[in-house]
């Protein structure tokens, strides 16, 4: 698989991820963000275990037989478990467009900084330029989004930033597993199974009667199978070929797609400024996604 193919897989995963907030908004009214996240991860973990069994030789045995990899599985599981309630709370408090934009928009900076601190390589100047463009676009997009009557509450923003930090932890831990030779499907299956174990008590301790309804079951199945099982298989396969920082920047396509879904399906309002922000965001993604000219590669090698 080439780097360009890895980038395309990450962008495809971002398209799947973008349906998460809208699915929750169209789901059972009043369902707790924590139980929605727990149900999503439980279904997603089961789907990923099936994917690991079908697509990867040896399934999860490679991780089980290598204790040195266990800390990364545990760290990734904490990231998965932390992201779910934080993201769904952010979406509920600020709207799909703004919640997703703030959560995912700050993730590349957090991921790049943590990757550098963890010795996974200093982000490139190209990544910095692409992230700066995308961040500027996200700032304009956020200010131009009319969701939540134009007011960003402290709770919603704090939850979105918590989701960004959790996402960064998950990405870096999974990257470590992939770099250690663990196939994509077992890596994400192990991490999400751990996250499901951590979140499972929420389905017992908090009201989860919404799951017993047809609408609730459909919501849980969709969230678990499309923006989780399918999305994270694509995400992990792409992550194997590119850096964690670059992956995080490419997934900024998610808030852009989520914004489009919020406008189209939920009647969330966008001003001309928000549209300009979307254009800046696309420009940043284009800078990162386009192949590097051969001359530039030779010059860099010198």
Secondary structure, DSSP 8 states (H G I E B T S, - for coil): --HHHHHHHHHHHHHHHTHHHHHHHTS-TT--HHHHHHHHHHHHHHHHHHHHHHHSTTTTHHHHT-GGGHHHHHHHHHHHHHHHHHHHHHHHHH-HHHHHHHHHHTHHHHHHHHHHHTTS----HHHHHHHHHHHHHHHHHHHHB-GGGG---HHHHHHHHHHHHHHHHHHHHHHHHHHTT--HHHHHHHHHHHHHHHHHHHHHHS--GGGGSHHHHHHHHHHHIIIIIIHHHHHHHHHTTS-HHHHHHHTTHHHHHHHHHHHHHH---B-HHHHHHHHHHHHHHHHHHS---HHHHHHHH-
